[in-house]
Amino acid sequence: MEVPFARPLFTEADGAAVAEAVMSGWVSQGPRVRAFEEAFAARVGAKEAVATTNCTTALQLALYVAGVGPGDEVVIPSLSFIATANAVWQNGATPVFADIDPDTYNLDPQSAERAISDRTKAIMPVHQIGLPADMDEFQRIASKHGLLLVEDAACAVGATYKGRPIGSLNSPACFSLHPRKVITTGEGGMITTNDPELAARMRKLRQHAMDLSDLARHNASDIVFEAYPERGWNMRMTDMQAALGLCQLEALDEILAERARQAARYTAAIAELPYLEPPFEPEYAVRTWQSYAVRVDPRSPVNRTELMRRLHRDGVATRRGIMAIHHEPAYADPKALLPHTDAAAREVLLLPLFPGLGDDAQDHVIERLAAHLVAAKAA
Ligand SMILES: Cc1ncc(COP(=O)(O)O)c(C=O)c1O
């Protein structure tokens, strides 16, 4: 049996909605993009949502309007996808890595506070694989040091922190709509904020800072000439993507419920297996189960990488857990002391989990895990 790692959930209605956008003739930055922004903001309890080309550009833009630029530092976790650091670099600023909480794999507030220098402008916690970071603590540290917060919420659409949806807290939150995420528009990003002025500025900056939107020009009763009061980028989402996003958003609750069901099945099975630690479940948060991360005990005779190799031979696709950015040549920092990050990067793997993964396929994954680990324990 071949078990893929992840697969987006698309229906015929999704395809029809995209086709309708094409046939409407308005394929970029049109009414569907606006409708998607409104629906997204409503879903996560934010006043505003601003669509972009992807989460990396969303993070870049949110940091830019927070005033992050050359000479500034932004504290981030090293244990994250490299896009978290690249978004800082795209603003000419320097990412400074702090360690994680070994249970949640999220940025540790104390470690982040220790990484603050007189050049620090912002802290960017990541809601890693859809588990919210400890935002009250980050808000406290940010106000104590006069810093801004931007949330990397790439994997966190539908997650809640102390009962409040991610996206509704008082910092800009940036979401990814990449196919590996809970819902997808192929590529795509979204920034939520409760500040309408900030949202208006971001909508201009994503379109070369043009002071007139396509929608406003279209609806104008006379000719209008646009102006460019500052410099900006092209971070425009298409209406085909937005049409798909509107459909995906409608399926979000169903997708989250199915992901949670599969995660509970893994957790029950893993409780019976040697050398595996299921994901930590904090009481303060509801996560998205963007991925199911298991930790292989360093005392296991079959280590994380060897277990992945054996599962691969069994037809089960897995991925390593979250990368450590400071281990990569692009951001190599041999002096960084991040022991919890180093351990998580070495010991964690992600198991297949997606709507459409049948129980029989999931049982096969569990059975293969058991075969390798129970045999190793007996040997
Ligand atoms: C934590 C994190 N931040 C940022 C990104 C970048 O998202 P995108 O691919 O939409 O640019 C990802 C994507 O995997 C991610 O996992």
The ligand as a Gaussian input file, in Angstrom:
#p B3LYP/6-31G(d) Opt

LIG

0 1
 C        5.947000      28.643000       9.493000
 C        5.873000      29.047000       8.053000
 N        6.050000      30.339000       7.720000
 C        5.962000      30.752000       6.445000
 C        5.694000      29.871000       5.422000
 C        5.668000      30.379000       4.012000
 O        4.434000      30.215000       3.401000
 P        4.263000      30.409000       1.824000
 O        4.745000      29.147000       1.179000
 O        2.800000      30.627000       1.629000
 O        5.084000      31.590000       1.431000
 C        5.490000      28.521000       5.713000
 C        5.208000      27.562000       4.638000
 O        5.420000      26.385000       4.725000
 C        5.591000      28.090000       7.065000
 O        5.407000      26.808000       7.408000

